[in-house]
Amino acid sequence: MPSDVLRPKSFAGLFGAAPSVALATLGIAVYQGAAALDAAGAALGALGTLGFAIVFSLTVESSILIAFIGASLAWLVVSGGLECTLKMRSVRKDGGNNGGSAVSRSRYG
């Protein structure tokens, strides 16, 4: 757990709060009926974070700033690319007709 190795402990507490925030957000989404959409967004963010971690770990020895910028771009490309891919798949699946609404409730389905 990152909070066990980081100092000061107040900074490390940030990592301990993340699961609680994610569960609270999921609870609200379930209550509002948008749990699938929220879960899909969380999965895309997780894959983007994995891309960030891989790029950062491969480039951090050269320069921390360059590693951070490159890793941030990797996160954006992975998460954004997957989001666009899923949106295009959804549009093809329903023929571009989502019942006249601006946003389809099952855009990942």
KEDREN-905457 format. One record per residue (C-alpha): residue in one letter; x, y, z. Coordinates in Angstrom, 2 decimals, padded with zeros to 5 digits. Layout:
N
<A, <X, Y, Z>>
...
//
This chain:
109
<M, <000.00, 000.00, 000.00>>
<P, <001.49, 003.38, -000.99>>
<S, <000.37, 004.95, 002.28>>
<D, <002.69, 002.62, 004.22>>
<V, <005.86, 003.91, 002.54>>
<L, <005.15, 007.61, 001.96>>
<R, <005.93, 010.45, 004.34>>
<P, <004.32, 012.60, 005.64>>
<K, <001.38, 010.45, 006.66>>
<S, <-001.09, 013.22, 005.79>>
<F, <-000.06, 012.89, 002.13>>
<A, <-000.25, 009.12, 002.31>>
<G, <-003.83, 009.38, 003.59>>
<L, <-004.83, 010.51, 000.12>>
<F, <-004.29, 006.97, -001.15>>
<G, <-006.42, 005.50, 001.61>>
<A, <-009.39, 007.73, 000.72>>
<A, <-009.59, 006.80, -002.96>>
<P, <-011.45, 003.47, -002.53>>
<S, <-014.06, 005.14, -000.31>>
<V, <-014.66, 007.87, -002.85>>
<A, <-014.98, 005.30, -005.65>>
<L, <-017.52, 003.27, -003.65>>
<A, <-019.55, 006.36, -002.79>>
<T, <-019.61, 007.41, -006.44>>
<L, <-020.68, 003.94, -007.52>>
<G, <-023.43, 003.97, -004.88>>
<I, <-024.79, 007.25, -006.22>>
<A, <-024.64, 005.92, -009.78>>
<V, <-026.55, 002.77, -008.81>>
<Y, <-029.18, 004.89, -007.11>>
<Q, <-029.56, 007.06, -010.22>>
<G, <-029.54, 004.06, -012.58>>
<A, <-026.27, 004.89, -014.35>>
<A, <-024.04, 002.27, -012.76>>
<A, <-022.97, 000.69, -016.07>>
<L, <-021.89, 004.03, -017.45>>
<D, <-019.98, 004.88, -014.29>>
<A, <-018.30, 001.47, -014.20>>
<A, <-017.25, 001.81, -017.84>>
<G, <-015.73, 005.22, -017.12>>
<A, <-013.86, 003.83, -014.13>>
<A, <-012.49, 000.98, -016.24>>
<L, <-011.29, 003.38, -018.94>>
<G, <-009.64, 005.54, -016.30>>
<A, <-007.95, 002.49, -014.78>>
<L, <-006.53, 001.44, -018.15>>
<G, <-005.34, 005.00, -018.74>>
<T, <-003.67, 004.98, -015.31>>
<L, <-001.93, 001.73, -016.22>>
<G, <-000.62, 003.40, -019.38>>
<F, <000.54, 006.35, -017.28>>
<A, <002.41, 004.05, -014.87>>
<I, <004.12, 002.11, -017.65>>
<V, <005.31, 005.20, -019.54>>
<F, <006.39, 006.97, -016.36>>
<S, <008.38, 004.00, -015.08>>
<L, <010.17, 003.62, -018.42>>
<T, <011.11, 007.31, -018.75>>
<V, <011.58, 008.61, -015.19>>
<E, <015.34, 008.01, -015.14>>
<S, <015.94, 010.52, -017.93>>
<S, <013.87, 013.42, -016.56>>
<I, <011.01, 013.58, -014.10>>
<L, <009.31, 016.43, -015.97>>
<I, <009.53, 014.68, -019.34>>
<A, <008.37, 011.44, -017.75>>
<F, <005.34, 013.17, -016.22>>
<I, <004.40, 014.92, -019.46>>
<G, <004.84, 011.74, -021.49>>
<A, <002.89, 009.67, -018.99>>
<S, <000.08, 012.23, -018.90>>
<L, <-000.14, 012.12, -022.69>>
<A, <-000.20, 008.31, -022.53>>
<W, <-003.11, 008.48, -020.08>>
<L, <-004.97, 010.86, -022.37>>
<V, <-004.37, 008.75, -025.48>>
<V, <-005.32, 005.44, -023.84>>
<S, <-008.42, 006.70, -022.03>>
<G, <-009.55, 008.99, -024.84>>
<G, <-008.88, 006.40, -027.52>>
<L, <-010.88, 003.76, -025.70>>
<E, <-013.71, 006.23, -025.08>>
<C, <-013.87, 007.13, -028.78>>
<T, <-013.72, 003.46, -029.78>>
<L, <-016.61, 002.56, -027.50>>
<K, <-018.66, 005.53, -028.70>>
<M, <-018.14, 004.54, -032.35>>
<R, <-019.08, 000.93, -031.57>>
<S, <-022.26, 002.13, -029.87>>
<V, <-023.20, 004.35, -032.81>>
<R, <-022.68, 001.47, -035.26>>
<K, <-024.66, -000.89, -033.05>>
<D, <-027.81, 001.26, -032.98>>
<G, <-027.38, 002.65, -036.48>>
<G, <-026.73, 006.16, -035.23>>
<N, <-030.29, 006.39, -033.90>>
<N, <-030.46, 006.82, -030.16>>
<G, <-034.11, 007.75, -029.99>>
<G, <-033.58, 011.46, -030.47>>
<S, <-031.80, 012.01, -027.17>>
<A, <-028.49, 013.81, -027.04>>
<V, <-026.83, 011.05, -025.01>>
<S, <-027.66, 007.38, -025.16>>
<R, <-028.02, 005.83, -021.68>>
<S, <-026.44, 002.59, -022.89>>
<R, <-023.62, 004.06, -024.93>>
<Y, <-021.24, 001.23, -024.01>>
<G, <-023.73, -001.59, -024.45>>
//
